[in-house]
Amino acid sequence: MAMDLYQILGVARGAHVSDIRRAYRRLARRYHPGVNPGDREAQARYGQISLAFETLNDPERRRAYDAGAEAGPAAGETFSFGFEGFDFSVAVPSEHQASTFGDLFAGVLARAAGGSTGSGTPEAGADLHVAATVSFGEALRGTDCYVPMTRHVPCRTCTGTGALGVDPMVCSVCQGRGQVRSARGHMVFVKRCDTCQGRGQLSQVVCRTCHGQGVEARAESGPVRLPAGLSDGDQVRLAALGHCGRQGGRPGDLVITVHVTPHPLFRREGNDLHVVVPVAVHEAALGAKIEIPTVDGSVRLRVPPGTPSGQRLRVRARGAPSIRTGGRGDLIVEIRVVLPPLLDERSKELLREFGQINGENVRQGLWDSVNERVSANGDQEGR
């Protein structure tokens, strides 16, 4: 029974020539003997695929096959599956060969040669990560700091090309032939010499400073501007200040991780600052205007009469600036009522008199406050 060439390629009888070529490339990649060394079944299958493609890709042979002629090599041709001497990497004159063999074996040739098919492709530089430690005030105000770093820069010897010009000399890799042969199983591949780019001669040699990489490491330390409002652990990204690219590729970025030393008075939560301020008993009881510290100096704060210890008062726009909007958070002042030192008998006498007059009222007021908090917590748990 004669072979159905359309069925072998998995296409319809009226398939366009582009569909036939696409089907051939897909099947040839799968069954090629170079990919399946020693597999006789794959070799036989590849022979059928190749015969089907050669027949259906040629308009005259396809018309003859469709008219009932038996499929086989064209007149004057021999069909062979030996692979010695095949060169699948160089350009070939016919359109269908250029679109099949070149694409089909590009990956195989690259693996056989142990390298890449491309050269001189621009490669972006990597990001450079460093750390900087600043004080609490510097983080809020913004500051210039010196950050030591070691980054890749273009090689000064070869100006980043990775090679140096010399008098023309015979390529030692291909011995002046411009081509390199490599074997894989029963196949012998011939490809252009990557060292001399197929010219057979060298007019450049690898730079000994950078060993052909085009870059070298250099220690640097320069001023870097950190914006206002940074928190501990924030990162600042400075474009194009990282490692340089290769072959003209864009440089990477400089990424600075900021560490902020704690402040003895202020504690930061988001953009709000928290501070604890001591207040005397009479100031909390009668009310007062007191000086409180801020990161910008001191301000006067009114303490309402009867302010208990632990009460928090808010001072607007005296907190940390937002690194995104520039707006400032608030300063949260926690009142801490402190007892005055009793240094003389007069002070003690006044406190005794205060206790005799208001002792029961103060104690009852404290119990009422405690009961209110307990009742409020019970209502919340009940909900």
For each residue, the residues with C-beta under 8 A, 3 or more apart:
1:
2: 70 71
3: 7 8 48 51 52 71
4: 7 8
5: 8 9 51 52 55 56 65 71
6: 9 11 12 13 15 52 56
7: 3 4 10
8: 3 4 5 48 49 52
9: 5 6 20 23 24 27 49 52 53 56
10: 7 23 27
11: 6 15 19 20 23
12: 6 15
13: 6 66
14:
15: 6 11 12 19 20 23
16: 19 20
17: 20 21 56 57
18: 21 22
19: 11 15 16 22 23
20: 9 11 15 16 17 23 24 53 56 57
21: 17 18 24 25 53 57 96 99 100
22: 18 19 25 26
23: 9 10 11 15 19 20 26 27
24: 9 20 21 27 28 49 52 53 57 100
25: 21 22 28 29 100 103 104
26: 22 23 29 30
27: 9 10 23 24 30 31 49
28: 24 25 31 32 46 49 50 53 100 104
29: 25 26 32 35 104
30: 26 27 35
31: 27 28 35 36 42 43 45 46 49
32: 28 29 35 36 42 46 104 108
33: 36 37 39 42 43 46 81 83 185 186 187
34: 37 83 105 108 184 185 187
35: 29 30 31 32 42 108
36: 31 32 33 39 42 43
37: 33 34 184 185 186
38: 185
39: 33 36 42 43
40: 43 44
41: 44 45
42: 31 32 33 35 36 39 45 46
43: 31 33 36 39 40 46 47 81
44: 40 41 47 48
45: 31 41 42 48 49
46: 28 31 32 33 42 43 49 50 81
47: 43 44 50 51 79 81
48: 3 8 44 45 51 52
49: 8 9 24 27 28 31 45 46 52 53
50: 28 46 47 53 54 79 81
51: 3 5 47 48 54 55 71 72 73 79
52: 3 5 6 8 9 24 48 49 55 56 71
53: 9 20 21 24 28 49 50 56 57 100
54: 50 51 57 58 61 73 74 79
55: 5 51 52 58 61 62 65 71 72
56: 5 6 9 17 20 52 53 61 62 65
57: 17 20 21 24 53 54 62 96
58: 54 55 61 62 74
59: 62 63
60: 63 64
61: 54 55 56 58 64 65 74
62: 55 56 57 58 59 65 66
63: 59 60 66 67
64: 60 61 67 69
65: 5 55 56 61 62 68 69 71
66: 13 62 63
67: 63 64
68: 65
69: 64 65
70: 2
71: 2 3 5 51 52 55 65
72: 51 55 79
73: 51 54 77 78 79
74: 54 58 61 77
75:
76:
77: 73 74
78: 73
79: 47 50 51 54 72 73
80:
81: 33 43 46 47 50
82: 186
83: 33 34 86 186 187 188
84: 186 187 188
85: 188 190
86: 83 187 188 189 190
87: 90 189 190 191
88: 101 102 104 105 108 109 189
89: 102 105 106 109 189 190 191 192
90: 87 190 191 192
91: 98 102
92: 97 98 101 102
93: 97 98
94: 97 98
95: 98 99
96: 21 57 99 100
97: 92 93 94 100 101 102
98: 91 92 93 94 95 101 102
99: 21 95 96 102 103
100: 21 24 25 28 53 96 97 103 104
101: 88 92 97 98 104 105
102: 88 89 91 92 97 98 99 105 106
103: 25 99 100 106
104: 25 28 29 32 88 100 101 108
105: 34 88 89 101 102 108 109 189
106: 89 102 103 109 110 117
107: 110 111
108: 32 34 35 88 104 105 111 112 184 189
109: 88 89 105 106 112 113 117 189 191
110: 106 107 113 115 116 117
111: 107 108 114
112: 108 109 182 184 189
113: 109 110 180 182 189 191 194
114: 111
115: 110 194
116: 110 119
117: 106 109 110
118: 121
119: 116 194 197
120: 247
121: 118 247
122: 245 246 247 248 249 250
123: 245 246 247 249
124: 245 249 250 251 252
125: 152 242 243 244 245 246 249 250 251 252
126: 152 242 243 252
127: 242 243 252 253 254 255
128: 149 151 241 242 243 252 253 254 255
129: 255 257
130: 147 148 149 254 255 256 257
131: 256 257 258 259
132: 145 147 224 226 256 257 258 259
133: 258 259 260 261
134: 138 139 143 145 226 230 258 259 260 261
135: 138 139 260 261
136: 139 140 260 261 262 263 266 268
137: 140 141 263 295
138: 134 135 141 142 143 145 226
139: 134 135 136 143 226 229 230 231 232 258 260
140: 136 137 228 229 230 295 320 321
141: 137 138 228
142: 138 225 226 227 228 229 230
143: 134 138 139 225 226
144: 223 224 225 226
145: 132 134 138 223 224 226
146: 221 222 223 224
147: 130 132 221 222 224 256
148: 130 219 220 221
149: 128 130 219 220 221 254
150: 217 218 219 220
151: 128 217 218 220 242 243 244
152: 125 126 215 216 217 218 243 244
153: 215 216 217 218 244
154: 159 160 214 215 216 244
155: 158 159 160 162 207 209 210 213 214 215 216
156: 159 209 216
157: 164 207 208 209 210
158: 155 161 162 163 164 207 209 210 214
159: 154 155 156
160: 154 155 214 215 244 246
161: 158 207 214
162: 155 158 206 207 210 212 213 214
163: 158 204 205 206 207 212
164: 157 158 204 205 206 207
165: 203 204
166: 169 202 203 204 205
167: 203
168: 201 202 203
169: 166 201 202 203
170: 175 176 200 201 202
171: 174 175 176 178 193 195 196 199 200 201 202
172: 175 195
173: 180 193 195 196
174: 171 177 178 179 180 193 195 196 200
175: 170 171 172
176: 170 171 200 201
177: 174 193 200
178: 171 174 192 193 196 198 199 200
179: 174 190 191 192 193 198
180: 113 173 174 190 191 192 193 194
181: 188 189 190
182: 112 113 188 189 191
183: 187 188 189
184: 34 37 108 112 187 189
185: 33 34 37 38
186: 33 37 82 83 84
187: 33 34 83 84 86 183 184
188: 83 84 85 86 181 182 183
189: 86 87 88 89 105 108 109 112 113 181 182 183 184
190: 85 86 87 89 90 179 180 181
191: 87 89 90 109 113 179 180 182
192: 89 90 178 179 180 197 198
193: 171 173 174 177 178 179 180 196 197 198 200
194: 113 115 119 180 197
195: 171 172 173 174 202
196: 171 173 174 178 193 199 200 201 202
197: 119 192 193 194
198: 178 179 192 193
199: 171 178 196 202
200: 170 171 174 176 177 178 193 196
201: 168 169 170 171 176 196
202: 166 168 169 170 171 195 196 199 205
203: 165 166 167 168 169
204: 163 164 165 166
205: 163 164 166 202
206: 162 163 164 211 212
207: 155 157 158 161 162 163 164 210 211 212 214
208: 157 211
209: 155 156 157 158 216
210: 155 157 158 162 207 213 214 215 216
211: 206 207 208
212: 162 163 206 207
213: 155 162 210 216 246
214: 154 155 158 160 161 162 207 210 246 247
215: 152 153 154 155 160 210 243 244 246
216: 152 153 154 155 156 209 210 213
217: 150 151 152 153
218: 150 151 152 153
219: 148 149 150
220: 148 149 150 151
221: 146 147 148 149
222: 146 147
223: 144 145 146
224: 132 144 145 146 147 236 238 254 256
225: 142 143 144
226: 132 134 138 139 142 143 144 145 230 236 256 258
227: 142 230 236 323
228: 140 141 142 321 323 326
229: 139 140 142 271 320 321 322 323 326
230: 134 139 140 142 226 227 234 236 258 260 323
231: 139 234 258 260 268 320
232: 139 258 259 260
233: 257 258 259
234: 230 231 257 258 323
235: 255 256 257 258
236: 224 226 227 230 255 256 258
237: 253 254 255 256
238: 224 241 253 254 255 256
239: 253
240: 250 251 252 253
241: 128 238 251 253 254
242: 125 126 127 128 151 251 252 253 254 255
243: 125 126 127 128 151 152 215 251 252
244: 125 151 152 153 154 160 215 251
245: 122 123 124 125 248 249 250 251 252
246: 122 123 125 160 213 214 215 249
247: 120 121 122 123 214
248: 122 245
249: 122 123 124 125 245 246
250: 122 124 125 240 245
251: 124 125 240 241 242 243 244 245
252: 124 125 126 127 128 240 242 243 245
253: 127 128 237 238 239 240 241 242
254: 127 128 130 149 224 237 238 241 242
255: 127 128 129 130 235 236 237 238 242
256: 130 131 132 147 224 226 235 236 237 238
257: 129 130 131 132 233 234 235
258: 131 132 133 134 139 226 230 231 232 233 234 235 236
259: 131 132 133 134 232 233
260: 133 134 135 136 139 230 231 232
261: 133 134 135 136
262: 136
263: 136 137 266 267
264:
265: 275 293
266: 136 263 273 274 275 295
267: 263 273 274 275
268: 136 231 271 272 273 274 320
269: 272 273 274
270: 329
271: 229 268 319 320 321 322 327 328 329
272: 268 269 319 320 329 330 331 332
273: 266 267 268 269 294 295 318 319 320 329 330 331 332
274: 266 267 268 269 331 332 334
275: 265 266 267 292 293 331 332 333 334
276: 334 336
277: 290 292 301 333 334 335 336
278: 336 337 338
279: 283 284 288 290 303 307 335 336 337 338
280: 283 284 337 338 340
281: 284 285 337 338 339 340
282: 285 286 288 340
283: 279 280 286 287 288 290 303
284: 279 280 281 288 303 306 307 308 309 335 337
285: 281 282 305 306
286: 282 283 305
287: 283 302 303 304 305 306 307
288: 279 282 283 284 302 303
289: 300 301 302 303
290: 277 279 283 300 301 303
291: 298 299 300 301
292: 275 277 298 299 300 301 315 331 333
293: 265 275 297 298
294: 273 297 298 299 315 318 331
295: 137 140 266 273 318 320
296: 318
297: 293 294
298: 291 292 293 294
299: 291 292 294 315 318
300: 289 290 291 292
301: 277 289 290 291 292 313 315 333
302: 287 288 289
303: 279 283 284 287 288 289 290 307 313 335
304: 287 307
305: 285 286 287
306: 284 285 287
307: 279 284 287 303 304 311 335 337
308: 284 311 335 337 369
309: 284 335 336 337
310: 334 335 336
311: 307 308 334 335
312: 332 333 334 335
313: 301 303 332 333 335
314: 330 331 332 333
315: 292 294 299 301 318 330 331 332 333
316: 330
317: 327 328 329 330
318: 273 294 295 296 299 315 328 330 331
319: 271 272 273 328 329 330 331
320: 140 229 231 268 271 272 273 295 328 329
321: 140 228 229 271 326 327 328 329
322: 229 271 325 326 327 328 329
323: 227 228 229 230 234
324:
325: 322
326: 228 229 321 322
327: 271 317 321 322
328: 271 317 318 319 320 321 322
329: 270 271 272 273 317 319 320 321 322
330: 272 273 314 315 316 317 318 319
331: 272 273 274 275 292 294 314 315 318 319
332: 272 273 274 275 312 313 314 315
333: 275 277 292 301 312 313 314 315
334: 274 275 276 277 310 311 312
335: 277 279 284 303 307 308 309 310 311 312 313
336: 276 277 278 279 309 310
337: 278 279 280 281 284 307 308 309
338: 278 279 280 281
339: 281
340: 280 281 282 347
341:
342: 347 348 351
343: 347
344: 347 348
345: 348 349
346: 349 350
347: 340 342 343 344 350 351
348: 342 344 345 351 352
349: 345 346 352 353
350: 346 347 353 354
351: 342 347 348 354 355
352: 348 349 355 356
353: 349 350 356 357
354: 350 351 357 358
355: 351 352 358 359
356: 352 353 359
357: 353 354
358: 354 355 361 362
359: 355 356 362 363
360: 363 364
361: 358 364 365
362: 358 359 365 366
363: 359 360 366 367
364: 360 361 367 368
365: 361 362 368 369
366: 362 363 369 370
367: 363 364 370 371
368: 364 365 371 372
369: 308 365 366 372 373
370: 366 367 373 374
371: 367 368 374 375
372: 368 369 375 376
373: 369 370 376 377
374: 370 371 377 378
375: 371 372 378 379
376: 372 373 379 380
377: 373 374 380 381
378: 374 375 381 382
379: 375 376 382 383
380: 376 377 383
381: 377 378
382: 378 379
383: 379 380
